[in-house]
Amino acid sequence: MFKKVFTQIAFICAFSFVVSFLLAQWGVNYFIGAAFGVIIQFIGFYTFRTILSAVVALKNKQLENERIKEFSYQGLEVICPCFKQVRQLVPIKLNTANYYKCQECNKRVGVIITPETAIVTEPQDNSIEAINTLLASSIIKANANS
Ligand SMILES: [Zn+2]
């Protein structure tokens, strides 16, 4: 810790010395040049830190989106049975028991998957023309049979 701080201070001093030396070539006062060098470093560091945090935030968001996308293939939005009723997207594996940790209550929650089946029906066309056509064809069929 102390070594790191000392290294940073030494770097700031060295950089300010170089800046003030270069500015002194154009007749700028040494102390003004050194102060300018220190200010430049703080501005540069602040800019670097801002850009870095923006890049890290962007990267985290991308990873989060990727994770959500992956979960959407094998994930379910479930509600924790605790009193807070937290809704959470959790990954689901069909070949093992599924557990997750609630974000709010920090408890381990099991996910029970109950498969249900239903017969798939075709959606019917309920327009008047379709009903009339159906009626006409059934009447024709009935007349042909009798
Ligand atoms: Zn909970």
Boltz pocket constraint, residues with backbone or C-beta under 6 A from the ligand:
constraints:
  - pocket:
      binder: B
      contacts: [[A, 80], [A, 81], [A, 82], [A, 83], [A, 84], [A, 85], [A, 86], [A, 102], [A, 103], [A, 104], [A, 105], [A, 106], [A, 107]]
      max_distance: 6.0
